[in-house]
Amino acid sequence: MAELTYREAIAEGIAQEMARDDSVVFLGEDVATAGGVFKTTVGLLERFGPDRVKDTPISEQAIVGAAMGAAMTGLRPIAEIMFSDFLAVCWDLVANEIAKTRYMTGGQVSLPLVIRTANGGGGSFGAQHSQSVENWAMAVPGLKVVAPSTPADVKGLLAAAIRDPDPVIFFEHKFMMATKGEVPDGEHVDQLGTAKVLREGGDVTIAALAAMVPKALEAAERLSSEDGIHATVVDLRSLVPLDTTTILDAVRKTGRLVTVEENPRLCGWGAEIAAIAAEECFSDLDGPIVRITTPHVPLPCAGELESLAIPSVARIVETVRRTVD
């Protein structure tokens, strides 16, 4: 097992699949010569050459359109959209074309492509460069949606996404890039649509995603040591497909559910999970399902205000205390 940063694991996952399959190509802004704005693609150009690792103009429509065409004609493209906020620029292609082509052709045309993008806040980048937009993609039938929280999951889930026959939106949290973790040596392929139980406890289930996962784990540790409240922490990892089996099993054991999401509150993924749990586990619940979210506001640029908006460890701890009392 090697210890890699989150950003190094991204490059490893891409390189693993490009070495395995010559049909895998990679394109995006500043991904080749510069190694990516977040340095997630360093070394790929030197290893695989300019025919397979291509810098593009600053045009999200061109990047996604080229990826769609490449996928339709037999390649397995990986397209990078620098900031997830900029998916809005090419959303027609993503939501109306890429997501629907396999269905509208009766399966005659598949689109095995991955759109990678840097997601989330925490760096005072302002309202147009800090959004968490997983719920945008989750709302569109035909797209798979993945958001890993650890370097090992980054590599394994990225490999699985590249091999998948359907389009996958792969959200990488931009402010987790320097975090480190052990990553299996050699070929590492995970499975889409599988959540992980990272910690087990009998009092409450905390479901989290991406950058909220380490915060949920830290909050669970504090709750255990300070209050004797023992939480199960579930890392969702994938929103589409959603591993409802793992989530609902945990809820049935603890009787309580708290979701922690960086999405704005209105129509966030936590609302969907809350609805599913209420429908499937109502008789097992010992109290109301609680959602911890970012408010439904543009994310502030000022660091102090941004920190107040995004769920914190302290807010998770206090909310869970109130939920369990």
C-alpha positions as CSV (number, residue, x, y, z in Angstrom):
1,M,0.0,0.0,0.0
2,A,1.3,3.4,-1.0
3,E,0.4,6.6,0.7
4,L,-0.8,9.1,-1.9
5,T,-2.5,12.4,-1.9
6,Y,-6.0,12.8,-3.3
7,R,-4.6,14.5,-6.3
8,E,-1.9,11.9,-6.9
9,A,-4.6,9.2,-6.7
10,I,-6.6,10.9,-9.5
11,A,-3.5,10.8,-11.8
12,E,-2.9,7.2,-10.8
13,G,-6.5,6.2,-11.6
14,I,-6.4,7.8,-15.0
15,A,-2.9,6.4,-15.8
16,Q,-4.0,2.9,-14.8
17,E,-6.9,2.9,-17.2
18,M,-5.0,4.6,-20.1
19,A,-2.3,2.0,-19.8
20,R,-4.8,-0.8,-19.8
21,D,-7.0,0.4,-22.7
22,D,-5.8,2.4,-25.7
23,S,-9.3,3.7,-26.3
24,V,-9.1,5.8,-23.2
25,V,-8.3,9.4,-24.1
26,F,-8.2,12.6,-21.9
27,L,-9.0,16.2,-22.7
28,G,-9.6,19.5,-20.9
29,E,-8.2,22.9,-20.2
30,D,-4.6,22.9,-19.1
31,V,-4.6,19.2,-18.4
32,A,-1.6,18.3,-20.6
33,T,1.4,20.6,-20.5
34,A,0.4,22.3,-17.2
35,G,-0.6,19.0,-15.5
36,G,-4.0,20.5,-14.5
37,V,-4.9,23.6,-12.5
38,F,-5.1,21.4,-9.4
39,K,-2.1,19.4,-10.5
40,T,-4.2,16.2,-10.8
41,T,-2.8,15.2,-14.2
42,V,0.9,15.7,-13.8
43,G,2.9,13.2,-16.0
44,L,0.1,12.0,-18.2
45,L,1.2,13.9,-21.3
46,E,4.8,12.6,-21.0
47,R,3.6,9.1,-20.5
48,F,0.8,8.8,-23.1
49,G,1.6,11.6,-25.6
50,P,-0.4,14.4,-27.2
51,D,-2.7,12.1,-29.2
52,R,-4.3,10.8,-26.0
53,V,-3.8,13.7,-23.6
54,K,-5.1,16.9,-25.2
55,D,-5.3,20.6,-24.0
56,T,-8.4,22.3,-25.3
57,P,-9.6,25.8,-25.8
58,I,-11.4,27.5,-22.9
59,S,-14.8,26.1,-24.0
60,E,-16.8,23.8,-21.9
61,Q,-19.1,23.1,-24.8
62,A,-16.2,22.1,-27.0
63,I,-14.7,19.8,-24.3
64,V,-18.0,18.0,-23.6
65,G,-19.1,18.0,-27.2
66,A,-15.8,16.4,-28.3
67,A,-16.0,13.9,-25.6
68,M,-19.5,12.9,-26.6
69,G,-18.5,12.5,-30.2
70,A,-15.5,10.4,-29.3
71,A,-17.6,8.1,-27.1
72,M,-20.1,7.6,-29.9
73,T,-17.4,6.5,-32.2
74,G,-15.7,3.9,-30.0
75,L,-13.4,5.8,-27.6
76,R,-13.6,6.1,-23.8
77,P,-13.0,9.8,-23.2
78,I,-12.3,11.4,-19.9
79,A,-13.3,15.1,-20.1
80,E,-12.3,17.6,-17.4
81,I,-14.4,20.6,-16.5
82,M,-12.1,22.7,-14.4
83,F,-14.7,23.9,-11.8
84,S,-18.0,22.1,-11.3
85,D,-19.8,25.5,-11.5
86,F,-18.9,25.6,-15.2
87,L,-21.0,22.6,-15.9
88,A,-23.8,25.2,-16.2
89,V,-22.1,26.4,-19.4
90,C,-22.4,23.0,-21.1
91,W,-25.4,21.7,-19.3
92,D,-27.5,21.3,-22.4
93,L,-25.0,18.8,-23.8
94,V,-24.8,16.9,-20.5
95,A,-28.4,16.8,-19.5
96,N,-30.2,16.7,-22.9
97,E,-27.7,14.9,-25.1
98,I,-25.2,12.7,-23.2
99,A,-27.7,11.6,-20.6
100,K,-30.3,10.6,-23.1
101,T,-28.6,9.2,-26.2
102,R,-28.5,5.6,-25.1
103,Y,-32.2,5.7,-24.3
104,M,-33.2,7.6,-27.4
105,T,-31.3,5.2,-29.7
106,G,-32.7,2.1,-28.0
107,G,-29.3,1.1,-26.8
108,Q,-27.7,1.3,-30.3
109,V,-25.4,4.1,-29.2
110,S,-23.7,4.0,-25.8
111,L,-21.6,6.8,-24.2
112,P,-18.9,5.4,-22.0
113,L,-17.4,8.7,-20.9
114,V,-16.4,10.4,-17.7
115,I,-16.7,14.0,-16.9
116,R,-14.3,14.9,-14.1
117,T,-14.8,18.2,-12.2
118,A,-13.5,20.0,-9.1
119,N,-16.4,20.5,-6.7
120,G,-17.1,22.2,-3.4
121,G,-16.2,25.2,-1.2
122,G,-13.8,26.0,1.6
123,G,-11.2,28.1,-0.1
124,S,-12.9,31.5,-0.4
125,F,-13.1,31.2,-4.1
126,G,-16.5,33.0,-4.3
127,A,-20.0,32.2,-5.3
128,Q,-19.1,31.1,-8.9
129,H,-16.2,28.8,-8.1
130,S,-17.2,27.1,-4.8
131,Q,-20.5,25.4,-5.4
132,S,-21.4,21.8,-4.6
133,V,-23.5,20.7,-7.5
134,E,-23.9,17.0,-7.1
135,N,-27.7,17.5,-6.9
136,W,-27.7,19.0,-10.4
137,A,-26.4,15.8,-11.8
138,M,-28.4,13.5,-9.5
139,A,-31.6,15.0,-10.9
140,V,-30.9,14.0,-14.5
141,P,-31.9,10.5,-15.5
142,G,-29.2,8.7,-17.5
143,L,-26.2,10.1,-15.5
144,K,-24.2,8.3,-12.8
145,V,-22.9,10.4,-10.0
146,V,-19.8,9.7,-7.9
147,A,-18.0,11.8,-5.2
148,P,-15.2,10.1,-3.4
149,S,-13.7,11.1,0.0
150,T,-10.4,9.2,0.1
151,P,-7.4,8.7,-2.2
152,A,-8.1,4.9,-2.3
153,D,-11.8,5.6,-3.3
154,V,-10.6,8.2,-5.9
155,K,-8.5,5.7,-7.7
156,G,-10.8,2.7,-7.5
157,L,-14.0,4.6,-8.3
158,L,-12.4,6.5,-11.1
159,A,-11.2,3.3,-12.7
160,A,-14.8,1.9,-12.3
161,A,-16.3,5.0,-13.9
162,I,-13.9,4.8,-16.9
163,R,-14.9,1.2,-17.5
164,D,-18.6,1.8,-17.1
165,P,-20.7,1.8,-20.2
166,D,-22.7,4.9,-19.2
167,P,-21.8,8.5,-18.7
168,V,-20.5,9.3,-15.2
169,I,-20.1,12.7,-13.5
170,F,-17.1,12.3,-11.2
171,F,-16.9,15.0,-8.5
172,E,-13.5,15.6,-7.0
173,H,-13.5,17.9,-4.0
174,K,-11.0,20.7,-4.8
175,F,-10.1,21.3,-1.1
176,M,-9.3,17.6,-0.4
177,M,-6.5,17.5,-3.0
178,A,-3.6,17.6,-0.4
179,T,-5.2,15.0,1.9
180,K,-3.3,11.7,2.1
181,G,-4.3,8.1,2.5
182,E,-3.2,4.5,1.7
183,V,-4.0,3.3,-1.8
184,P,-3.7,-0.3,-2.9
185,D,-0.7,-1.0,-5.1
186,G,-1.2,-2.3,-8.7
187,E,-4.5,-2.4,-10.4
188,H,-7.3,-1.1,-8.2
189,V,-10.9,-1.1,-9.3
190,D,-13.9,-0.4,-7.0
191,Q,-17.6,-0.7,-7.7
192,L,-20.0,2.1,-8.4
193,G,-23.1,2.3,-6.3
194,T,-21.6,1.0,-3.1
195,A,-21.5,3.0,0.2
196,K,-19.1,2.3,3.0
197,V,-19.7,2.1,6.7
198,L,-16.6,3.8,8.2
199,R,-17.6,3.6,11.8
200,E,-20.3,1.7,13.7
201,G,-22.4,2.9,16.6
202,G,-25.9,2.2,18.0
203,D,-27.3,5.6,18.6
204,V,-27.5,7.5,15.3
205,T,-26.6,7.1,11.6
206,I,-24.7,9.9,10.0
207,A,-24.7,9.8,6.2
208,A,-22.1,12.0,4.5
209,L,-20.4,12.6,1.1
210,A,-17.0,13.9,-0.1
211,A,-15.5,16.6,2.2
212,M,-18.3,16.1,4.7
213,V,-17.0,12.5,5.5
214,P,-13.9,13.4,7.5
215,K,-16.0,16.1,9.3
216,A,-18.6,13.4,10.2
217,L,-15.9,11.1,11.4
218,E,-14.4,13.8,13.6
219,A,-17.8,14.7,14.9
220,A,-18.5,11.1,15.7
221,E,-15.3,10.8,17.7
222,R,-16.1,13.9,19.7
223,L,-19.7,12.7,20.4
224,S,-18.3,9.4,21.6
225,S,-15.7,10.8,23.9
226,E,-17.6,13.8,25.2
227,D,-21.2,12.6,25.3
228,G,-21.2,8.8,25.1
229,I,-23.2,9.0,21.8
230,H,-22.0,6.4,19.4
231,A,-22.6,7.1,15.7
232,T,-22.5,5.0,12.6
233,V,-20.9,6.9,9.8
234,V,-21.8,6.0,6.2
235,D,-19.7,7.4,3.3
236,L,-22.2,7.4,0.4
237,R,-19.4,7.6,-2.3
238,S,-22.0,7.3,-5.0
239,L,-25.3,9.1,-5.4
240,V,-26.4,7.4,-8.7
241,P,-26.5,4.4,-8.2
242,L,-27.4,5.0,-4.6
243,D,-26.7,2.2,-2.1
244,T,-30.0,2.3,-0.2
245,T,-29.4,-1.2,1.2
246,T,-26.3,0.0,3.3
247,I,-28.0,3.2,4.3
248,L,-31.3,1.6,5.4
249,D,-29.6,-1.2,7.2
250,A,-27.7,1.4,9.3
251,V,-30.9,3.4,10.0
252,R,-32.8,0.3,11.1
253,K,-30.0,-0.5,13.6
254,T,-29.7,3.0,15.1
255,G,-33.2,4.4,14.7
256,R,-32.0,7.8,13.8
257,L,-30.6,9.4,10.7
258,V,-28.7,12.7,10.2
259,T,-27.4,13.6,6.7
260,V,-24.5,16.0,6.2
261,E,-24.2,17.6,2.8
262,E,-22.4,20.6,1.3
263,N,-25.2,21.1,-1.2
264,P,-27.6,24.0,-0.6
265,R,-30.5,22.9,1.5
266,L,-33.3,23.1,-1.2
267,C,-33.5,19.8,-3.2
268,G,-30.2,18.5,-1.9
269,W,-29.4,14.8,-1.9
270,G,-30.1,14.5,1.8
271,A,-33.8,15.2,1.0
272,E,-33.9,12.2,-1.2
273,I,-32.3,10.0,1.3
274,A,-34.6,11.3,4.0
275,A,-37.6,10.5,1.9
276,I,-36.4,7.0,1.2
277,A,-35.7,6.3,4.8
278,A,-39.1,7.7,5.9
279,E,-40.8,5.4,3.4
280,E,-38.8,2.3,4.1
281,C,-37.9,2.6,7.8
282,F,-40.7,4.7,9.4
283,S,-41.5,2.1,12.1
284,D,-37.8,1.8,12.9
285,L,-37.2,5.5,13.5
286,D,-37.0,6.9,17.0
287,G,-37.1,10.5,16.0
288,P,-37.3,12.8,13.0
289,I,-34.7,12.6,10.2
290,V,-32.4,15.7,10.4
291,R,-30.5,17.3,7.5
292,I,-27.4,19.4,8.0
293,T,-26.7,21.5,4.9
294,T,-25.3,24.7,3.5
295,P,-28.1,27.3,3.5
296,H,-29.9,28.0,0.2
297,V,-27.7,31.1,-0.6
298,P,-24.8,31.8,-2.9
299,L,-21.7,30.8,-1.1
300,P,-19.9,33.9,0.4
301,C,-16.4,34.8,-0.6
302,A,-15.3,36.0,2.8
303,G,-13.7,33.2,4.7
304,E,-15.5,33.7,8.0
305,L,-18.9,33.8,6.2
306,E,-18.1,30.8,4.1
307,S,-17.1,28.8,7.2
308,L,-20.4,29.7,8.8
309,A,-22.3,28.5,5.7
310,I,-20.6,25.1,5.1
311,P,-21.4,22.4,7.7
312,S,-18.7,22.3,10.3
313,V,-17.7,19.6,12.9
314,A,-19.1,21.8,15.6
315,R,-22.5,22.1,13.9
316,I,-22.6,18.3,13.3
317,V,-21.8,17.6,16.9
318,E,-24.4,20.1,18.3
319,T,-27.1,18.9,15.8
320,V,-26.6,15.2,16.6
321,R,-26.7,16.0,20.4
322,R,-30.1,17.7,20.0
323,T,-31.3,14.8,17.8
324,V,-30.4,12.1,20.2
325,D,-31.5,13.9,23.4
